[in-house]
């Protein structure tokens, strides 16, 4: 998780289509129930950080549907 976070932090806003294709597997993996419901504080912190960065990267579009964003907002709240 920490390695994914390091790479995602380096992606500029409004990335190219090839960059979006490259980070799409990470975007999908981050919303898996095993990560969102993980009992480890460190894992949850990394997930929240990555989703936050993906939201920044893809702005003004939302990277996930409303249900996923609600879970994300609950985690950071």
N, C-alpha and C positions, 0 to 999 in steps of 0.2 A: 504494500500500500504506500509506503513512504517513497519508494522509487517512482511509482506512478505519479504521486503528488509532485515530486521534483520535476518530472518532465512536463506535466500539465502547467506548472507555474511558468515555464519558459515559452508557452504558446502565446502569440500576440492575438489581440482582439481582431475579429473578422478574418480568420485564417483562410487559406486557400482550400479549394475542394479536396486536394490531396491530403492536406493536414486534417481536415474534418474526417476523411476516410481513415486516416491513421489513428485518430483518437476515438472513433466510434466504438470499437470493442471495449475500451476503458469506460466510455459513457454507459454502455449497456451493463457492464459488470458492476458498476457502482450502485445500480439500483436493484441489484439482486437482494432478495429478502435476507439472505445469510449475512450480508454486510450491513444493511440498514437496521437489522435487529440484533446485531452482534453485541455480546455482553461486555466486550473489551472497550474501555474508554478510549484507548489509543486508536483502535480501528475506527470507531465512530468519529473521532476527531479527524482522522485522515479522510474518511468518506465525506464529511461535511466540508472540509477544505477543498477537496477535489471537485465536488459538486458546485461549490461557490465559484471556483475558478472556471469551470465549464460554463456556468451561467454568465460570467464576465466575458468569456471568449465568444460566446454565441449571441451576446446582446446586440440588438434589441429583441431578437427572437428568443423564445424560451426553449431550452434544450429538452425538457421533459413535459409530460402531460400534467394536468392539474393535480391528479392524485399523488404522483411522485413528488411534486413540489410541496404539497401539504405535509407529506412525511418529512421532507427536508426541512421545512420551516419549523416543524415540531421538534426536530433534532436540535436545531440551533436556538430554539426558544427556551 
